[in-house]
Amino acid sequence: MSEFVAVAKVGDIPPGQGQAFAVHGRMVAVFFVDGEYQAIDDFCPHMGASLAGGRVEHGMVSCPWHAWRFKLCDGTWCDNPRIKIDCFEVKVEGDDILVRVPVKE
């Protein structure tokens, strides 16, 4: 069972942007959009670019290298919904932003 891990403080991630954090040996991109935090795998499956640095609009992030777009709510690739990247549960406790990432055994 995985537990929530604090990755940042409320206010650390500017609105409409993302930041990457290492959690349990994985890189996770956490975004702050429309007053809500969402987290997906940070690496684009195409060539491995960091999605945290991508452009965010309409609930999607575009890969900064080749513009592959992923939904922040569930990690679905917008051009082929059969392909998804991992999506992670996020919550705020006090001023901590916490992410739950499964521990790989």
C-alpha positions in Angstrom: 0.0 0.0 0.0 1.4 3.4 -0.9 1.1 6.4 1.3 0.9 10.1 0.4 4.2 12.0 0.2 4.6 15.7 0.6 6.1 17.2 -2.6 5.6 20.9 -2.3 3.8 23.7 -0.4 0.6 25.4 -1.6 1.8 28.4 -3.7 5.0 26.7 -4.9 3.5 25.8 -8.2 2.2 28.8 -10.2 -1.3 28.7 -11.6 -1.4 27.0 -15.1 2.1 25.4 -14.6 3.7 22.2 -13.4 6.8 21.1 -11.6 8.5 17.7 -11.4 9.2 15.9 -8.2 10.9 12.6 -7.4 8.6 10.2 -5.5 9.5 6.6 -4.7 12.1 6.6 -7.5 9.7 8.0 -10.1 9.4 11.5 -11.6 5.9 12.9 -11.1 4.6 16.1 -12.7 2.3 18.1 -10.5 0.2 20.8 -12.1 -2.0 23.6 -10.6 -4.9 24.3 -12.9 -8.2 26.0 -12.1 -7.5 25.9 -8.4 -6.8 22.2 -8.3 -3.7 20.1 -8.2 -3.3 17.1 -10.6 -0.4 14.7 -11.0 0.7 12.5 -13.9 3.9 10.7 -14.9 6.5 13.3 -15.8 8.0 11.5 -18.8 6.4 11.6 -22.2 6.4 8.1 -23.6 7.5 9.3 -27.0 11.0 10.5 -26.3 11.1 11.0 -22.5 10.7 14.8 -22.3 9.6 16.2 -18.9 5.9 17.0 -19.1 6.2 19.4 -16.2 7.8 22.0 -18.5 5.0 21.7 -21.1 2.3 24.2 -22.0 -0.9 23.7 -20.1 -4.3 24.6 -21.5 -7.8 23.2 -21.5 -7.0 20.6 -18.9 -4.1 19.2 -21.0 -0.3 19.4 -21.1 1.6 19.5 -24.3 5.0 17.8 -24.4 7.6 20.6 -24.9 9.6 18.5 -27.5 7.0 17.2 -29.9 3.6 18.5 -28.7 2.0 15.2 -27.6 -0.9 16.2 -25.5 -2.0 14.4 -22.3 -5.1 15.0 -20.2 -4.2 16.0 -16.7 -7.2 14.3 -15.1 -6.3 10.8 -16.2 -3.1 10.7 -18.3 -4.8 9.9 -21.6 -2.9 10.7 -24.7 -5.3 13.0 -26.6 -4.4 11.7 -30.1 -4.9 8.0 -29.2 -7.1 7.4 -26.0 -5.9 3.8 -25.9 -2.6 5.0 -24.7 -2.2 6.5 -21.2 0.5 7.5 -18.8 0.1 7.1 -15.0 -2.1 9.5 -13.1 -1.7 9.9 -9.3 -4.0 11.0 -6.5 -3.2 14.4 -5.0 -4.5 16.1 -1.9 -3.8 19.1 0.2 -3.4 19.0 3.9 -2.7 22.3 5.6 -0.2 23.9 3.3 1.3 20.7 2.0 0.7 19.2 -1.4 0.7 15.4 -1.2 0.9 12.8 -3.9 0.2 9.1 -3.7 2.6 7.1 -5.9 2.6 3.3 -5.8 5.8 1.8 -4.6 7.3 -0.6 -7.1 8.5 -3.8 -5.6 
